[in-house]
C-alpha cells in the first residue's frame, strides 16, 4: 500500500462539476493499493498517517501530527500509484482489482475514522473520474509505503 501524503491549507474533490468533499488545513492523501496488500498493510499506513509529525508547534517544525493539531484528512483512492511503464504506456497489473481494492480502501477509511474523529476524515468518490484541488502547504509531500513483507 502506498500513500502520497501532502500537507495542505485546503483540498477538495469534484466529480462532474459537483463538489464531493473538501477540507481546510490538514492532509490530502492519495492511496494506492497493490494486488498483494492485506489488512496488515492498511493498519501500518493508517497508523503512520495519523502519527506523522508534519506540523509545527509555535516556532518548532515537525513536532505535531494531524490529530494533535485537530486537523482534517482528505483521502483519494489512486490506482495509478501502482503503475509501471511499458515503453511509454502505463501498465496497472500491480494494482489491486477494483472490487477488492474498494473493500480495502473502505476499511482504511473506517480505521482512520475509528482512530481519530470520524467527521475529520473525508474522501473522494471511489472509481470516479475526479478533479482534485490541492493547495500544498510548504510544500510538504511525503511518500509512505507499507513494508514489503512476503509480497
C-alpha positions as a Markdown table, in Angstrom:
| # | Residue | x | y | z |
|---|---|---|---|---|
| 1 | Unk | 0.0 | 0.0 | 0.0 |
| 2 | Unk | 1.3 | 3.4 | -0.9 |
| 3 | Unk | 0.3 | 6.8 | 0.4 |
| 4 | Unk | 1.3 | 10.1 | -1.1 |
| 5 | Unk | 0.8 | 12.5 | 1.7 |
| 6 | Unk | 0.6 | 16.2 | 1.2 |
| 7 | Unk | 0.3 | 18.8 | 3.9 |
| 8 | Unk | -2.4 | 21.3 | 2.7 |
| 9 | Unk | -4.0 | 24.5 | 3.6 |
| 10 | Unk | -7.1 | 23.3 | 1.6 |
| 11 | Unk | -8.1 | 20.4 | -0.7 |
| 12 | Unk | -11.3 | 19.4 | -2.5 |
| 13 | Unk | -12.7 | 16.7 | -4.8 |
| 14 | Unk | -15.1 | 17.5 | -7.6 |
| 15 | Unk | -16.9 | 15.0 | -9.9 |
| 16 | Unk | -18.8 | 16.2 | -13.0 |
| 17 | Unk | -18.7 | 19.8 | -11.6 |
| 18 | Unk | -20.2 | 18.7 | -8.2 |
| 19 | Unk | -18.2 | 19.2 | -5.0 |
| 20 | Unk | -17.9 | 15.8 | -3.3 |
| 21 | Unk | -15.6 | 16.6 | -0.4 |
| 22 | Unk | -13.4 | 19.4 | 0.9 |
| 23 | Unk | -11.1 | 20.1 | 3.9 |
| 24 | Unk | -9.3 | 23.1 | 5.3 |
| 25 | Unk | -5.8 | 22.7 | 6.8 |
| 26 | Unk | -4.7 | 19.1 | 7.1 |
| 27 | Unk | -3.5 | 16.3 | 4.9 |
| 28 | Unk | -4.5 | 15.2 | 1.4 |
| 29 | Unk | -3.6 | 11.5 | 1.0 |
| 30 | Unk | -3.6 | 9.7 | -2.4 |
| 31 | Unk | -3.9 | 6.0 | -1.6 |
| 32 | Unk | -2.6 | 3.2 | -3.9 |
| 33 | Unk | -3.5 | -0.4 | -3.2 |
| 34 | Unk | -1.4 | -3.2 | -4.7 |
| 35 | Unk | -2.7 | -6.6 | -5.6 |
| 36 | Unk | -0.7 | -8.0 | -2.6 |
| 37 | Unk | -2.0 | -5.7 | 0.1 |
| 38 | Unk | -3.8 | -7.0 | 3.2 |
| 39 | Unk | -5.3 | -5.7 | 6.4 |
| 40 | Unk | -1.7 | -5.6 | 7.8 |
| 41 | Unk | -0.7 | -3.0 | 5.2 |
| 42 | Unk | -3.7 | -0.8 | 5.9 |
| 43 | Unk | -3.0 | -1.0 | 9.6 |
| 44 | Unk | 0.5 | 0.2 | 9.0 |
| 45 | Unk | -0.4 | 3.0 | 6.7 |
| 46 | Unk | -3.3 | 4.3 | 8.8 |
| 47 | Unk | -1.2 | 4.3 | 12.0 |
| 48 | Unk | 1.6 | 6.1 | 10.3 |
| 49 | Unk | -0.7 | 8.7 | 8.6 |
| 50 | Unk | -2.1 | 9.7 | 12.0 |
| 51 | Unk | 1.2 | 9.8 | 13.8 |
| 52 | Unk | 3.5 | 11.5 | 11.2 |
| 53 | Unk | 4.9 | 14.8 | 12.6 |
| 54 | Unk | 4.3 | 17.1 | 9.6 |
| 55 | Unk | 3.1 | 20.2 | 11.5 |
| 56 | Unk | 4.6 | 22.9 | 13.7 |
| 57 | Unk | 4.1 | 23.8 | 17.3 |
| 58 | Unk | 4.7 | 27.5 | 17.5 |
| 59 | Unk | 8.2 | 28.1 | 16.2 |
| 60 | Unk | 9.4 | 24.4 | 16.1 |
| 61 | Unk | 8.7 | 22.5 | 12.9 |
| 62 | Unk | 8.0 | 18.8 | 12.5 |
| 63 | Unk | 6.7 | 18.4 | 16.1 |
| 64 | Unk | 2.9 | 17.7 | 15.8 |
| 65 | Unk | 0.7 | 15.2 | 13.9 |
| 66 | Unk | -2.6 | 15.8 | 12.3 |
| 67 | Unk | -4.5 | 14.6 | 15.5 |
| 68 | Unk | -2.5 | 16.9 | 17.9 |
| 69 | Unk | -3.3 | 19.9 | 15.6 |
| 70 | Unk | -7.0 | 18.8 | 15.4 |
| 71 | Unk | -6.9 | 19.0 | 11.5 |
| 72 | Unk | -8.7 | 17.2 | 8.7 |
| 73 | Unk | -7.7 | 14.4 | 6.2 |
| 74 | Unk | -8.9 | 14.0 | 2.7 |
| 75 | Unk | -8.3 | 10.6 | 1.2 |
| 76 | Unk | -8.4 | 9.8 | -2.5 |
| 77 | Unk | -8.0 | 6.3 | -4.0 |
| 78 | Unk | -5.5 | 6.4 | -6.8 |
| 79 | Unk | -4.6 | 3.1 | -8.5 |
| 80 | Unk | -2.1 | 4.8 | -10.7 |
| 81 | Unk | 0.4 | 4.8 | -7.8 |
| 82 | Unk | 0.9 | 1.2 | -8.7 |
| 83 | Unk | 1.5 | 1.6 | -12.4 |
| 84 | Unk | 4.7 | 0.7 | -14.2 |
| 85 | Unk | 5.9 | 1.9 | -17.6 |
| 86 | Unk | 5.8 | -0.4 | -20.5 |
| 87 | Unk | 7.5 | 1.6 | -23.2 |
| 88 | Unk | 5.5 | 4.9 | -23.0 |
| 89 | Unk | 2.3 | 3.3 | -21.7 |
| 90 | Unk | 1.2 | 2.8 | -18.2 |
| 91 | Unk | 0.5 | -0.8 | -17.0 |
| 92 | Unk | -1.6 | -1.3 | -13.9 |
| 93 | Unk | -1.1 | -5.0 | -13.3 |
| 94 | Unk | 0.4 | -4.3 | -9.8 |
| 95 | Unk | -2.8 | -2.5 | -8.7 |
| 96 | Unk | -5.5 | -4.5 | -6.9 |
| 97 | Unk | -8.7 | -5.2 | -8.8 |
| 98 | Unk | -11.4 | -2.6 | -8.3 |
| 99 | Unk | -13.8 | -4.7 | -6.2 |
| 100 | Unk | -11.2 | -5.9 | -3.8 |
| 101 | Unk | -9.5 | -2.6 | -3.7 |
| 102 | Unk | -12.7 | -0.8 | -2.9 |
| 103 | Unk | -13.2 | -3.1 | 0.1 |
| 104 | Unk | -9.7 | -2.5 | 1.4 |
| 105 | Unk | -10.0 | 1.3 | 0.8 |
| 106 | Unk | -13.2 | 1.5 | 2.8 |
| 107 | Unk | -11.6 | -0.5 | 5.6 |
| 108 | Unk | -8.8 | 2.0 | 5.6 |
| 109 | Unk | -11.2 | 4.9 | 5.9 |
| 110 | Unk | -13.1 | 3.1 | 8.6 |
| 111 | Unk | -9.9 | 2.6 | 10.5 |
| 112 | Unk | -8.9 | 6.2 | 10.3 |
| 113 | Unk | -12.3 | 7.3 | 11.4 |
| 114 | Unk | -12.3 | 4.9 | 14.4 |
| 115 | Unk | -8.8 | 6.0 | 15.4 |
| 116 | Unk | -9.5 | 9.7 | 15.1 |
| 117 | Unk | -12.6 | 11.9 | 14.6 |
| 118 | Unk | -15.0 | 10.4 | 12.0 |
| 119 | Unk | -16.1 | 13.9 | 10.9 |
| 120 | Unk | -12.5 | 14.9 | 10.2 |
| 121 | Unk | -11.9 | 12.1 | 7.6 |
| 122 | Unk | -13.3 | 12.9 | 4.1 |
| 123 | Unk | -12.8 | 11.1 | 0.8 |
| 124 | Unk | -13.4 | 11.3 | -2.9 |
| 125 | Unk | -15.7 | 9.0 | -5.0 |
| 126 | Unk | -14.0 | 5.6 | -5.5 |
| 127 | Unk | -13.6 | 4.7 | -9.1 |
| 128 | Unk | -14.9 | 8.1 | -10.4 |
| 129 | Unk | -13.0 | 10.5 | -12.7 |
| 130 | Unk | -12.2 | 13.2 | -10.2 |
| 131 | Unk | -10.7 | 16.6 | -10.2 |
| 132 | Unk | -8.6 | 17.1 | -7.1 |
| 133 | Unk | -7.7 | 20.7 | -6.0 |
| 134 | Unk | -4.7 | 20.6 | -3.6 |
| 135 | Unk | -3.2 | 23.7 | -2.1 |
| 136 | Unk | 0.1 | 22.2 | -0.8 |
| 137 | Unk | 1.5 | 23.9 | 2.3 |
| 138 | Unk | 5.3 | 24.2 | 2.4 |
| 139 | Unk | 5.4 | 22.4 | 0.0 |
| 140 | Unk | 5.4 | 19.3 | 2.1 |
| 141 | Unk | 4.9 | 15.9 | 0.4 |
| 142 | Unk | 5.9 | 12.5 | 1.7 |
| 143 | Unk | 5.6 | 9.1 | 0.1 |
| 144 | Unk | 4.9 | 6.3 | 2.5 |
| 145 | Unk | 4.8 | 2.6 | 1.6 |
| 146 | Unk | 3.9 | -0.4 | 3.7 |
| 147 | Unk | 6.8 | -2.8 | 4.4 |
| 148 | Unk | 7.4 | -5.4 | 1.6 |
| 149 | Unk | 7.0 | -8.4 | 3.9 |
| 150 | Unk | 6.2 | -11.6 | 2.0 |
| 151 | Unk | 5.0 | -9.9 | -1.2 |
